[in-house]
Amino acid sequence: MPEGPELHLASHFVNEACGALVFGGRVEKSAVSRNPEVPFESSAYRISALARGKELRLWLRPLPGAGPCREPLALVFRFGMTGSFQLAPGDALPRHAHLRFYTAGPGPRLALCFVDVRRFGHWELGGEWQPGRGPCVLRQYEQFREHVLRNLADKTFDRPICEALLDQRFFNGIGNYLRAEILFRLRIPPFEKARTVLQALQQRRLSPTLTLSQKIRAKLQNPDLLELCHLVPKEVVQLGGKGYGPERGQEDFAAFRAWLRCYGVPGMSTLQDRLGRTMWFQGDPGPLVPKVSCRGQVAQEEIPEDTAGSGGQDGGPSPSPSAQDRVQETKSQKGPFQGCGPAEPPRRPGGGAADSLRWAHSSSLLGRGGEHQGPQGAGASPSCLSSRPAEPGS
């Protein structure tokens, strides 16, 4: 499912693709969507976007003299498992376009669409970020780092580090594929206690005699876990719009797959965490591996929906002290993009079902980098992407 980098790229797409467009009329919602109606109408308005962690804010701003006279309106989107924005001809809307913003004339009528195949995505009126979500790992690194280290007494950090990394109260923007890549680079056992991993970072101080450039070089050469929570999502953005939506072309899809070092890589081990999400790793899993049934699944527990205030499905409740037994590691012969071994059915990054190869997040969210085709190439990613981080799980 979309994680911080994908939301970041989506905001870039909206700003680049819609920056020169004027929209007009009413905002349309599909009849099947359970999300709220958007009571906005203007003869001329512009659209802009900003991402923060796993949320995206969309601003609708009327132009001077537009009627009926009204104030700007902001919407906050959470993409769920398959949400994306696409720009399409107004008379050829993509399937599952659950919210549509139409351009005003002259010229061919276009529609900016929020497309969501599985309908887990959500939008809210008012433009307020969801209360309780922490600073964005991509855009607010210093605040993010301070927030985590200041709150290590929180019970979230009693849990395994792989589960704590999904808690959006502290790691806003990190999801399933990112946590695997971050822990793998540092060779941290995924089921090690989070507080044990993070406490040492409170004492980390670079020598005051180092120059600024030397400090930056030292951090880049030997980053700690919190620094990687910022740097690894940044690498995804720097792929230039190439991502794990293969319907944009095998070349783009292969670039993201080649970037992966752990998630879905043949030969890696997989275990289900206590949230029911698959953790990819190598080596010792750590001491807090949850209990499993005879079928190799996580012991039955209630998995709450993701709400930042309570940890949610990206965070979840603390594991019980009895859930300490190690389990037999399962070696995956193939990655989630090629068909997995017996550990689980194929799933795309961040979790999901076997539709990973059909995930419709590509066209505007992670299109072919550097090929902004304008209205005729609706859905292509903007050129700025080449410059480059709670759904039922976010």
Buried (B, 14 or more C-beta within 10 A) or exposed (E): BBBBBBBBBBBBBBBBBBEEBBBBBBBBBBEEBEBEEBEBBBBBBBBBBBBBBBBBBBBBBBBEEBEEEBEBBBBBBBBBBBBBBBBBBEEEBBEBBBBBBBBBEEEEBBBBBBBBBBBBBBBBBEBEBBEBBBBBBBBBBEEBBEBBBEEBEBEBBBBBBBBBBBBBBBBBBBBBBBBBBBBBBEEBBBBBBBBBBBEEBEEEEEEEEEEEEEEEEEBEEEBBBBBBBBBBBBBBBBBBBBBBBBBBBEEBBEBBBEBBBBBBBEEBBBBBBBBBBBBBBBEBBBBBBBBBEEEBEBEEBEBBEBBBEBBBBBBBBBBEEEBEEBBEBBEBEBBBBBBBEEBBEBBBBBBBEBBBBBBBBBBBBBBBBBBBBEBEBBBBBBBBBBEBBBBBBB
